[in-house]
Amino acid sequence: MLNLDLSNVTPFLAAGWRTGEEKSLKQAHDKLLHGTGAGSDFLGWVNLPADYDKEEFARIQKAAEKIRSDSQALVVIGIGGSYLGARAVIETLTSNNYNLTRKGTPAIYFAGNGLSADALNEVIEQVRDVDWSINVISKSGTTTEPAVAFRIFKKLLEDKYGKEGAKGRIYATTDAKRGALKGLADKEGYEEFVVPDAVGGRYSVLTAVGLLPIAAAGIDIEALMAGAREEMDLLQKPGMDNPAWQYAAARHALYESGKKVEILAAYEPAFRFFGEWWKQLFGETEGKEGKALFPASVEFTADLHSMGQYIQQGERLMVETVVRFDKARTKVSIPDDPENVDGLNFLSGKGLDFVAEQALRGVILAHVDGGVPNILLTVPARDERCLGALIYFFEFACGLSGYLLGVNPFDQPGVEAYKNNMYALLGKPGYESQRKELEKRLEQ
């Protein structure tokens, strides 16, 4: 379904680079499929497009239908993988202005992904005078940012509808058996969906974590899963003709040759949060033990007028991966101007999609000439089936890439460092001695 073009990578690598990666890729592939590598407890996503819980899937669709019928807004509370995937899919398939352009579906606001009082109050103001619901997403229920946000929005909902009325508007996506949120949901009678034990947050978009808000936005989650299943069937076949093998091999070979940064670029503003999801996927999977390409993202052509100068002529640290959607959904023709003040009458009658395509081609050539290897990934259409395939492609390639680097792709020990410092400085019980140490350092 997807088409991977590495023709603008090979000039930057030694002859036979693909063959040199083949043995390691075979080992990485076996680790993913057979659970023989580090982090094997978190491989539930590998067969998820085929093995997902069909009963829960039906409940997700039913709950989404209820949200669409009784709510003008849905507040999705979560951080990291608990919101990035859902927002990426919703905006990519609809618009980066979803809340302004939606028709017949609730506005969707994301909260609990930061600690800005101003940002949270903006959401409160948007939902105060409408009918609304909450989808709180947390495996433990104790992560500071979403837990604080849930406290605030839960009270607002209960003040508006009463405790009994509010419980029918709160949907908890959490652990199946344990945790603070699980206990509260059981006690209060919220409808519950499961964060699977074997699926880490950054790989969870095709579970209830992502699917409930995505379905509430009116997106066809059956088609999304079908596209992921098609890609799964393709990518689980080993061999150097496997696109995920090729992508992982190219990234690894370029990293070994001295590249330090991978930029994900696309020419659709709606793709911005897919880039944010991709950054978490690769950043948390690979970024440990002092290793890995740093994942960054840009929106072209807008960022060509800000980051374009550095990409073209800055330090030669970069690899560029361009996601190209083959077909524009709509057509805009450029009109003729009798005055031709801007000198653009040579484009009269041409479609904006034609101009964008020539820009893409020209940018790739310029960046390659400037010393930036380019990977081109063409997606047939901006629809559910193709996006499901793209999600699975990046997930599978990312798992391979982690094993190629020799790290555990499925842990994230570095994430705890900031949390422990924050807990200590906030005065959480049990962190007293650490608090004194940190405050002493901050006073210096």
Legacy VTK file of the C-alpha trace (Angstrom):
# vtk DataFile Version 3.0
C-alpha trace
ASCII
DATASET POLYDATA
POINTS 444 float
0.000 0.000 0.000
2.780 2.434 0.951
5.661 3.157 -1.391
9.162 3.684 -0.014
11.771 5.397 -2.206
15.393 5.212 -1.016
16.998 6.425 -4.237
18.114 9.633 -2.501
19.745 7.705 0.335
22.033 5.323 -1.532
24.442 8.049 -2.786
25.303 8.800 0.849
26.154 5.216 1.807
28.793 2.687 0.821
27.918 0.108 -1.835
26.253 -2.964 -0.389
24.859 -1.181 2.663
21.569 -3.108 2.450
23.335 -6.475 2.534
25.343 -5.336 5.526
22.139 -4.768 7.521
20.356 -7.985 6.511
21.595 -10.343 9.230
20.846 -7.865 12.024
17.403 -7.169 10.566
16.576 -10.871 10.495
17.474 -11.086 14.178
15.435 -7.986 15.007
12.464 -9.301 13.026
12.561 -12.613 14.906
12.675 -10.756 18.228
9.526 -8.819 17.337
7.578 -11.811 16.068
8.733 -14.407 18.588
9.347 -12.314 21.695
12.979 -13.330 22.121
14.432 -9.841 22.701
14.526 -7.284 25.488
11.134 -5.827 26.380
9.223 -8.829 25.056
6.439 -8.225 27.592
5.403 -5.206 25.512
4.841 -6.775 22.105
1.044 -6.831 22.238
0.911 -4.246 19.433
2.672 -6.533 16.909
-0.424 -8.643 16.142
-2.977 -6.157 17.472
-4.618 -5.333 14.109
-5.682 -8.996 13.893
-5.996 -9.973 17.563
-7.756 -6.979 19.128
-10.674 -7.512 21.518
-13.719 -7.478 19.215
-16.198 -7.187 22.095
-14.442 -4.118 23.488
-14.178 -2.692 19.968
-17.974 -2.885 19.660
-18.342 -1.187 23.050
-16.010 1.582 21.879
-18.221 2.181 18.843
-21.335 2.219 21.028
-19.801 4.619 23.562
-18.624 6.901 20.737
-22.150 6.941 19.320
-23.493 7.956 22.748
-20.907 10.733 23.073
-21.849 12.045 19.639
-25.539 12.015 20.593
-25.380 13.638 24.035
-22.227 15.795 23.991
-21.198 18.894 22.130
-17.677 18.467 23.478
-15.396 15.682 24.706
-12.450 16.428 26.990
-9.724 13.827 26.468
-7.421 13.755 29.493
-4.046 12.069 29.029
-0.383 12.696 28.365
2.187 11.204 25.967
0.857 8.116 24.245
-2.463 8.606 26.017
-3.332 11.514 23.744
-0.791 11.977 20.925
-2.025 9.077 18.802
-5.681 10.081 19.029
-4.943 13.706 18.207
-2.654 12.669 15.348
-5.327 10.518 13.720
-8.204 12.949 14.286
-6.357 15.924 12.818
-4.695 14.043 9.956
-8.011 12.587 8.789
-10.107 15.699 9.352
-8.245 18.976 9.830
-5.794 20.693 12.137
-8.817 22.973 12.657
-11.090 20.059 13.571
-13.046 21.925 16.246
-13.858 24.695 13.746
-14.662 22.492 10.743
-16.445 19.508 12.355
-19.978 18.685 11.270
-22.269 16.715 13.557
-19.520 15.523 15.893
-18.400 16.895 19.257
-15.553 19.336 19.662
-12.581 17.465 21.123
-10.296 19.161 23.618
-7.100 17.626 24.942
-6.181 18.313 28.564
-3.849 16.846 31.157
-0.864 16.946 28.796
0.810 19.872 30.536
0.652 22.125 33.581
-0.404 25.449 32.074
-3.235 27.064 34.041
-4.008 29.312 31.065
-4.359 26.386 28.640
-6.566 24.454 31.048
-8.797 27.450 31.679
-9.260 27.864 27.931
-10.745 24.353 27.776
-12.940 25.053 30.814
-14.336 28.146 29.091
-15.071 26.168 25.921
-17.088 23.441 27.690
-18.727 25.431 30.481
-21.955 26.223 28.611
-22.375 23.083 26.489
-23.136 19.435 27.138
-19.856 17.567 27.467
-18.169 14.347 28.537
-14.743 13.160 29.694
-12.478 10.379 28.476
-9.717 10.043 31.082
-6.801 7.873 29.938
-4.185 6.667 32.405
-2.913 3.209 33.258
-2.133 4.132 36.854
-4.315 7.169 37.476
-1.484 8.812 39.422
0.576 10.546 36.700
0.598 14.159 37.877
-0.545 16.067 34.780
-3.623 13.982 33.850
-4.503 13.236 37.494
-4.639 16.952 38.350
-6.670 17.722 35.212
-9.110 14.898 35.943
-9.694 16.207 39.465
-10.593 19.602 38.044
-12.817 18.441 35.159
-14.503 15.733 37.229
-15.602 18.365 39.745
-16.870 20.648 36.978
-18.849 17.785 35.452
-20.326 16.777 38.817
-21.224 20.407 39.592
-23.054 20.610 36.260
-24.848 17.248 36.154
-24.705 15.975 39.742
-22.687 12.924 40.769
-25.139 10.463 39.233
-25.462 12.337 35.962
-21.730 12.884 35.674
-20.824 9.211 36.017
-22.653 8.463 32.761
-20.445 11.022 31.018
-17.070 9.789 32.275
-15.257 7.099 30.300
-12.137 5.666 31.950
-9.454 3.998 29.835
-7.141 2.352 32.342
-5.581 -0.857 33.631
-7.767 -3.961 33.531
-7.112 -4.983 37.133
-5.281 -2.430 39.265
-4.407 1.212 39.833
-5.972 4.316 41.332
-8.114 5.128 38.285
-9.312 1.533 37.982
-10.387 1.584 41.640
-12.206 4.893 41.236
-13.937 3.776 38.030
-15.145 0.575 39.705
-16.393 2.500 42.740
-18.169 5.248 40.779
-19.502 3.073 37.968
-17.781 4.754 35.006
-17.737 2.856 31.741
-14.264 1.330 31.451
-11.937 0.469 28.598
-8.586 -1.257 28.864
-5.012 -0.083 28.445
-3.512 -3.502 27.581
-0.626 -4.686 29.765
1.381 -5.763 26.722
1.102 -2.471 24.816
3.186 0.534 25.851
1.697 4.019 25.603
3.522 5.070 22.448
2.226 1.951 20.635
-1.340 2.227 21.985
-3.135 4.349 19.372
-4.925 1.304 17.910
-6.245 0.251 21.341
-9.070 1.883 23.307
-6.531 4.555 24.285
-6.796 6.079 20.830
-9.872 4.469 19.345
-12.543 5.948 21.642
-11.734 9.624 20.970
-11.053 8.821 17.312
-14.465 7.161 16.957
-16.138 10.011 18.850
-14.818 12.311 16.118
-16.797 10.271 13.586
-13.799 8.481 12.079
-14.264 4.946 10.733
-12.170 2.885 13.142
-12.991 -0.342 11.305
-11.260 1.009 8.187
-8.371 2.272 10.326
-7.840 -1.210 11.779
-8.281 -2.851 8.364
-5.474 -0.720 6.929
-3.225 -1.613 9.848
-4.060 -5.304 9.320
-3.103 -5.114 5.629
0.229 -3.544 6.536
0.797 -6.068 9.323
0.347 -8.971 6.899
2.872 -7.369 4.530
5.517 -6.374 7.069
5.582 -9.607 9.023
7.111 -11.339 6.003
10.916 -11.236 6.431
13.299 -10.123 3.684
15.021 -7.080 2.265
12.023 -6.371 0.038
10.083 -5.591 3.241
9.596 -1.769 3.355
9.981 -1.648 7.155
13.289 -3.526 6.843
14.428 -1.047 4.196
13.460 2.009 6.264
15.056 0.656 9.450
18.185 -0.355 7.527
18.539 3.064 5.889
18.087 4.923 9.173
20.582 2.681 10.963
23.185 2.842 8.201
22.922 6.633 8.065
23.222 6.836 11.849
26.308 4.640 11.753
27.737 6.931 9.061
27.508 9.893 11.439
24.005 11.349 11.002
22.423 12.501 14.261
18.970 13.918 13.453
15.988 12.592 11.512
13.462 15.160 10.324
9.945 14.011 9.449
8.448 16.344 6.852
5.031 16.561 5.221
3.170 19.082 3.090
-0.175 18.880 4.927
-0.743 21.114 7.986
-3.159 18.453 9.271
-0.171 16.108 9.637
1.479 18.178 12.367
0.355 16.036 15.307
1.205 12.853 13.459
4.739 14.234 13.570
4.368 14.731 17.333
3.208 11.116 17.730
6.118 9.917 15.550
8.608 11.856 17.692
7.431 10.116 20.854
7.427 6.739 19.111
11.037 6.968 17.977
12.317 9.161 20.810
11.189 6.852 23.619
11.924 3.659 21.717
15.487 4.434 20.642
16.740 7.343 22.741
18.718 5.616 25.484
22.260 4.551 26.325
23.585 7.665 24.548
22.316 6.404 21.182
19.872 7.129 18.342
18.870 9.701 15.776
17.120 12.686 17.353
13.548 12.794 15.953
12.310 16.187 14.794
9.452 17.277 12.537
8.673 20.129 10.178
5.676 21.327 8.178
6.446 22.215 4.583
6.286 24.521 2.817
5.782 26.830 5.847
8.942 25.694 7.645
11.036 26.137 4.507
10.808 29.823 5.387
12.199 29.239 8.891
14.090 25.934 9.164
14.789 25.654 5.443
18.009 27.654 5.661
19.472 25.368 8.325
18.366 22.205 6.541
19.961 23.438 3.330
23.233 24.784 4.677
23.572 24.102 8.401
25.680 21.381 9.989
25.337 18.165 7.995
23.739 16.089 10.764
20.404 15.343 9.180
18.378 12.659 7.481
15.009 13.735 6.049
11.965 11.467 5.773
9.181 12.973 3.679
5.612 11.675 3.908
3.797 12.420 0.653
0.051 11.967 0.199
-0.507 10.967 -3.415
-3.924 12.525 -3.906
-5.273 15.836 -2.646
-8.855 15.621 -1.379
-9.952 18.875 -2.955
-8.978 21.025 -5.920
-8.089 24.714 -6.007
-7.280 26.302 -9.374
-5.078 29.367 -9.656
-6.930 32.186 -11.477
-5.526 34.390 -14.216
-4.708 37.998 -13.303
-4.828 40.448 -16.244
-2.353 42.719 -14.432
0.025 39.814 -13.633
1.431 41.929 -10.792
3.032 38.927 -9.079
4.347 37.450 -12.324
2.549 34.160 -11.732
0.321 33.983 -14.813
2.417 31.060 -15.992
0.529 29.118 -13.274
-2.946 30.267 -14.355
-5.380 27.380 -14.555
-3.084 24.986 -12.737
-4.155 23.261 -9.531
-2.559 24.067 -6.192
-1.821 20.351 -5.766
0.338 20.505 -8.916
2.297 23.428 -7.446
2.731 21.558 -4.138
4.011 18.481 -5.942
6.622 20.450 -7.845
7.638 22.145 -4.599
8.097 18.736 -2.958
10.203 17.452 -5.842
12.289 20.599 -5.972
12.882 20.643 -2.215
14.059 17.034 -2.167
16.545 17.721 -4.971
17.805 20.876 -3.259
18.250 19.152 0.090
19.992 16.158 -1.463
22.316 18.555 -3.311
22.922 20.229 0.043
24.034 16.961 1.630
20.800 15.772 3.272
19.832 12.141 2.513
16.121 11.915 1.697
13.684 9.065 2.282
10.360 9.449 0.462
7.312 7.582 1.762
4.251 7.896 -0.477
0.798 7.267 1.021
-1.957 6.689 -1.569
-4.615 8.808 0.162
-5.376 10.708 3.357
-8.009 8.251 4.560
-8.546 5.771 7.402
-7.217 2.712 5.622
-3.982 4.373 4.534
-3.399 6.036 7.890
-3.859 2.704 9.680
-1.188 1.284 7.382
1.128 4.241 8.048
0.773 3.848 11.817
1.655 0.169 11.693
4.525 0.794 9.284
6.190 3.247 11.645
5.526 1.067 14.697
7.058 -2.037 13.122
10.020 -0.149 11.650
10.599 1.516 15.012
10.694 -1.821 16.832
13.202 -3.118 14.300
15.262 0.057 14.650
15.478 -0.272 18.415
16.825 -3.802 18.188
19.299 -2.748 15.475
20.671 -0.182 17.935
21.044 -2.818 20.627
18.698 -1.135 23.124
15.508 -2.306 24.788
12.920 -0.678 22.490
10.091 -0.972 24.991
11.247 0.707 28.185
11.741 4.401 28.972
13.743 4.633 32.207
14.777 8.224 31.518
11.188 9.471 31.826
11.236 8.864 35.587
14.057 11.338 36.295
11.981 14.489 35.896
9.012 12.910 37.686
11.047 12.073 40.785
12.484 15.598 40.955
9.034 17.120 40.488
7.500 14.916 43.191
10.281 15.912 45.606
9.931 19.641 44.915
6.144 19.440 45.248
6.539 17.894 48.705
5.170 14.425 47.948
5.457 12.188 51.042
8.497 9.913 50.908
10.657 12.379 48.948
11.751 14.579 51.873
15.508 13.939 51.710
15.584 14.326 47.931
13.691 17.609 48.264
16.342 19.066 50.561
19.101 18.071 48.141
17.332 19.593 45.147
16.443 22.825 46.902
20.049 23.211 48.007
21.210 22.787 44.408
18.642 25.314 43.160
19.817 27.912 45.679
23.428 27.782 44.452
LINES 1 445
444 0 1 2 3 4 5 6 7 8 9 10 11 12 13 14 15 16 17 18 19 20 21 22 23 24 25 26 27 28 29 30 31 32 33 34 35 36 37 38 39 40 41 42 43 44 45 46 47 48 49 50 51 52 53 54 55 56 57 58 59 60 61 62 63 64 65 66 67 68 69 70 71 72 73 74 75 76 77 78 79 80 81 82 83 84 85 86 87 88 89 90 91 92 93 94 95 96 97 98 99 100 101 102 103 104 105 106 107 108 109 110 111 112 113 114 115 116 117 118 119 120 121 122 123 124 125 126 127 128 129 130 131 132 133 134 135 136 137 138 139 140 141 142 143 144 145 146 147 148 149 150 151 152 153 154 155 156 157 158 159 160 161 162 163 164 165 166 167 168 169 170 171 172 173 174 175 176 177 178 179 180 181 182 183 184 185 186 187 188 189 190 191 192 193 194 195 196 197 198 199 200 201 202 203 204 205 206 207 208 209 210 211 212 213 214 215 216 217 218 219 220 221 222 223 224 225 226 227 228 229 230 231 232 233 234 235 236 237 238 239 240 241 242 243 244 245 246 247 248 249 250 251 252 253 254 255 256 257 258 259 260 261 262 263 264 265 266 267 268 269 270 271 272 273 274 275 276 277 278 279 280 281 282 283 284 285 286 287 288 289 290 291 292 293 294 295 296 297 298 299 300 301 302 303 304 305 306 307 308 309 310 311 312 313 314 315 316 317 318 319 320 321 322 323 324 325 326 327 328 329 330 331 332 333 334 335 336 337 338 339 340 341 342 343 344 345 346 347 348 349 350 351 352 353 354 355 356 357 358 359 360 361 362 363 364 365 366 367 368 369 370 371 372 373 374 375 376 377 378 379 380 381 382 383 384 385 386 387 388 389 390 391 392 393 394 395 396 397 398 399 400 401 402 403 404 405 406 407 408 409 410 411 412 413 414 415 416 417 418 419 420 421 422 423 424 425 426 427 428 429 430 431 432 433 434 435 436 437 438 439 440 441 442 443
